[in-house]
Amino acid sequence: MSLLQVNKLSKTYPNLGGPPVQAVSEVSLHVDEGEVLGVVGESGCGKSTLGRSLLRLIEPSSGEVIFAGKSLTRLSQTEMKAVRRDMQVIFQDPFGSLNPRHTVGYIIGEPLIVHRRGNKAERRRRVEELLGIVGLPQDAADRYPHEFSGGQRQRIAIARALALDPKLLIADEAVSALDVSIQSQIINLIADLQKRLSLAIIFISHDLSVIRHVSDRIAVMYLGRIVEVGPAEEIMQAPKHPYTQALLSAVPRPGVARTERIKLAGELPDPTDPPSGCAFHTRCPKVMDVCRLERPDLVQRQIDGHPTPGEAACHLYPA
Amino acid sequence: MSQQPLLDIEDLKITVGGNAVIEDVSLGIAPGEMVGLVGESGCGKSVTALSIMRLLAEPPMRVAGGRILFENEDVLEYSERALEKLRGDRISMIFQEPMTSLNPVFTIGEQIAETLLLHREISSSAAEARAVELLERVGIPGPSAALRRYPHQLSGGQRQRVMIAMALACEPKLLIADEPTTALDVTVQAQILDLIDDLRRETGMAVLLITHDLGVVSQYCDRVAVMYGGRIVETASAEDLFGHPRHRYTEALLRTIPASNPPGTDLPAIPGAVPPPGRRPSGCAFHPRCHAVVEECPRLVPDLVGGTHRARCWNPVA
C-alpha cells in the first residue's frame, strides 16, 4: 500500500470579478514509503499549490488525500496537527521560513514543544543530534538565523523538519535559491537522509536536472495537471509527452550543443481561461485536431517502438 | 581577439570601506562578440557590469584603480553629462527582474519613446513608429496595441522582450545583460536567449552576459570569464573552458552540477561557502575549498597566465 495516495485533487482560487483560477485540476498520484517522487513544471503549473494542498496548508477544493491509510480531507484541525508530525515541509527561502528572533536551537526544537515530546534536557539532546545529522556545529544552537549563510539556513530548516521523525517530506524548491556549489551539498544531504531514514520525499522543482538526480519517479505538470508520470530514467531517456520533450531539450547543459532543440512558442496560458481540450495544444509542435476538442486522460498508453507502455496524457498515443 | 576591442577593462579595482569588492579585473570584448561572465553570488560579476555604465552606488563603492576603455575612451573620466549620452545609447543594460526596471505608471510605448527622444532628434510620431518596429522585432504580438499597455498587463517573458526593445532602441554597440533570464521559465529562457543571440548577429552589437548558469554560457557565448572572490580566475573560449577547465574552481563547479553526474550518485560537492568581500582568504581566495592546494595557494595571489586560455591557479588542471 502506498504511504500517500492522492485522488482527483483540485484547487480553485476565487478571482475577483473574473472566472476562478484552476490552480490544480484532478491530480491523482501516489508515493510509496521511502520513495522520492519528483514533481517538475514551470511557474504557474500548480506544483506548489499541490504540495501545500497535500498538507492542507491550502484547503483543496475537491478530491481526496489518503496518508498512511487515513483520509485527511475531513479531519479537524486538531486531528490534522497529529498527522502533520509525519508530513513535514521545507520551502525555497530559508530566510523567510526561519523566525529571526529565535535561536537556531529553539527553531529546531520547537516542533518537539508543540507536540509535547520529552522534557527540556531530552529536547536539548535531540536538537544536538539533529544538528549533527544535518552537518551543523553544536554551537549553532545558541546562534540566530541571520548569522548563517543560505546553505546553512537550509540545513536548519531540514533539521527542524526532521525533528519529529516524519515519514514524508515535501521539499518545495528547496535548493533553487542556492548557489551552484552549495546546491550540491544540500542535494547530497537530502539524498543521504532519505536513504538513512527511509524517508518518502515529494521533491518539487522547476529544475529538471535536479529532479532527475534525486527522484525515483517523476511527474510532469502543465497548467494544473499531470501530463506525464513514470520512472525517472524512462522519462529522461524517452519522454512521451511533447511538453516533457520540449522541457528536456530547453535545459541548457554545459558541453551539450544547442542543435535540434524543440522550440516552444508563447508562454503558459492564462489559468483563468485554460485552452480547450489539451491545455498544451496552443504551444504543441505536434498538435492535431482532436487535441483542441478533447482532453486526453492520463492513462497507460502504448508508445511506438517502446517495449512497455507509459503513463501520459497525450492523443499521439493510443490508450 | 584579433580585432581592436570595443570594451577593454584594465586592472579594475572597486572597494567598499577599504575592502576590495573586485580587483585585478581585466576583460576585453570585441565588436559582435558574446562574452559570458559567470560566478556565484558575491563573486563580483554584477559590480563589474555596473561599473562599465558607472551605475555603482558611489559612495559607498569607490573605483580605486584601473581603466574602463570603451571605444578607446576611459569612461571613468567621463563627466556626468557624457555618461548620460553613453547610457542607453552606445551601451544598454537589461536586468533580471523586468518588472522593477519598467516604470509601472507609463505605457510601454512611452517608455521606449523616452529613450529615443532623449538620445535622438526625432519627432514623437517617428519615435512611436520606431517603437512599433522594435516591439515587432522582439516578438511582441500586436505591437501597435502593445504600445498602449502597462507593464503589469504583460507576462514575465513579454516584459523582458520589452526591456530588450528599449535597450535596442538606439542600436547600442554593447548590451550588458545581467541575469536576463534567471526569473524566467526554462522554455521562455530559451526564447529570450535566442532573441538576444539573433539580434547581435543581425546588428553586430557585442553582448556581455552575466549569469550563474554554466549551461547558458556554454550554449550562447563565444568566450567566458569565471569570477571567484572578486577576481577573474579563468578566461577562455567557451569550448576550451568547458572542454578543458584549468582553474580548480571551474573544474569543481563543472563536476558538481547534477547534469554532470549519474542520477542518484553522490555529487562531488565543493566544501564550505563563497566568502563575502572583507572576509576573503589570503592568497588564492578559493584555497580553503580546493582539493588540490599547494604550498603557494594560501600565501600568494596567482597571476592570470596563459595565451588565449588563461587561469589564475598555482596548481592548474593538467
HADDOCK unambig.tbl for C-alpha pairs under 7 A between the chains (distance, minus, plus):
assign (segid A and resid 42 and name CA) (segid B and resid 185 and name CA) 5.75 0.50 0.50
assign (segid A and resid 43 and name CA) (segid B and resid 185 and name CA) 6.64 0.50 0.50
assign (segid A and resid 179 and name CA) (segid B and resid 40 and name CA) 5.82 0.50 0.50
assign (segid A and resid 179 and name CA) (segid B and resid 41 and name CA) 6.78 0.50 0.50
assign (segid A and resid 180 and name CA) (segid B and resid 257 and name CA) 6.94 0.50 0.50
assign (segid A and resid 181 and name CA) (segid B and resid 253 and name CA) 6.45 0.50 0.50
assign (segid A and resid 181 and name CA) (segid B and resid 256 and name CA) 6.89 0.50 0.50
assign (segid A and resid 181 and name CA) (segid B and resid 269 and name CA) 6.68 0.50 0.50
assign (segid A and resid 181 and name CA) (segid B and resid 270 and name CA) 5.68 0.50 0.50
assign (segid A and resid 182 and name CA) (segid B and resid 273 and name CA) 6.78 0.50 0.50
assign (segid A and resid 184 and name CA) (segid B and resid 256 and name CA) 6.29 0.50 0.50
assign (segid A and resid 184 and name CA) (segid B and resid 257 and name CA) 6.75 0.50 0.50
assign (segid A and resid 184 and name CA) (segid B and resid 267 and name CA) 6.10 0.50 0.50
assign (segid A and resid 184 and name CA) (segid B and resid 269 and name CA) 5.58 0.50 0.50
assign (segid A and resid 185 and name CA) (segid B and resid 269 and name CA) 5.51 0.50 0.50
assign (segid A and resid 188 and name CA) (segid B and resid 266 and name CA) 5.89 0.50 0.50
assign (segid A and resid 188 and name CA) (segid B and resid 267 and name CA) 6.34 0.50 0.50
assign (segid A and resid 209 and name CA) (segid B and resid 258 and name CA) 5.87 0.50 0.50
assign (segid A and resid 209 and name CA) (segid B and resid 259 and name CA) 5.51 0.50 0.50
assign (segid A and resid 210 and name CA) (segid B and resid 258 and name CA) 5.97 0.50 0.50
assign (segid A and resid 212 and name CA) (segid B and resid 263 and name CA) 6.28 0.50 0.50
assign (segid A and resid 213 and name CA) (segid B and resid 258 and name CA) 6.13 0.50 0.50
assign (segid A and resid 213 and name CA) (segid B and resid 263 and name CA) 4.20 0.50 0.50
assign (segid A and resid 213 and name CA) (segid B and resid 264 and name CA) 5.32 0.50 0.50
assign (segid A and resid 214 and name CA) (segid B and resid 263 and name CA) 6.74 0.50 0.50
assign (segid A and resid 214 and name CA) (segid B and resid 264 and name CA) 5.67 0.50 0.50
assign (segid A and resid 247 and name CA) (segid B and resid 187 and name CA) 6.43 0.50 0.50
assign (segid A and resid 250 and name CA) (segid B and resid 186 and name CA) 6.20 0.50 0.50
assign (segid A and resid 250 and name CA) (segid B and resid 187 and name CA) 5.68 0.50 0.50
assign (segid A and resid 250 and name CA) (segid B and resid 190 and name CA) 6.27 0.50 0.50
assign (segid A and resid 251 and name CA) (segid B and resid 186 and name CA) 6.41 0.50 0.50
assign (segid A and resid 252 and name CA) (segid B and resid 215 and name CA) 4.58 0.50 0.50
assign (segid A and resid 252 and name CA) (segid B and resid 216 and name CA) 5.53 0.50 0.50
assign (segid A and resid 252 and name CA) (segid B and resid 219 and name CA) 6.73 0.50 0.50
assign (segid A and resid 253 and name CA) (segid B and resid 215 and name CA) 4.08 0.50 0.50
assign (segid A and resid 253 and name CA) (segid B and resid 259 and name CA) 6.99 0.50 0.50
assign (segid A and resid 254 and name CA) (segid B and resid 214 and name CA) 6.02 0.50 0.50
assign (segid A and resid 254 and name CA) (segid B and resid 215 and name CA) 4.30 0.50 0.50
assign (segid A and resid 254 and name CA) (segid B and resid 218 and name CA) 5.17 0.50 0.50
assign (segid A and resid 254 and name CA) (segid B and resid 242 and name CA) 6.62 0.50 0.50
assign (segid A and resid 255 and name CA) (segid B and resid 218 and name CA) 6.32 0.50 0.50
assign (segid A and resid 255 and name CA) (segid B and resid 242 and name CA) 6.13 0.50 0.50
assign (segid A and resid 257 and name CA) (segid B and resid 219 and name CA) 6.40 0.50 0.50
assign (segid A and resid 258 and name CA) (segid B and resid 219 and name CA) 6.01 0.50 0.50
assign (segid A and resid 264 and name CA) (segid B and resid 187 and name CA) 6.58 0.50 0.50
assign (segid A and resid 267 and name CA) (segid B and resid 188 and name CA) 6.70 0.50 0.50
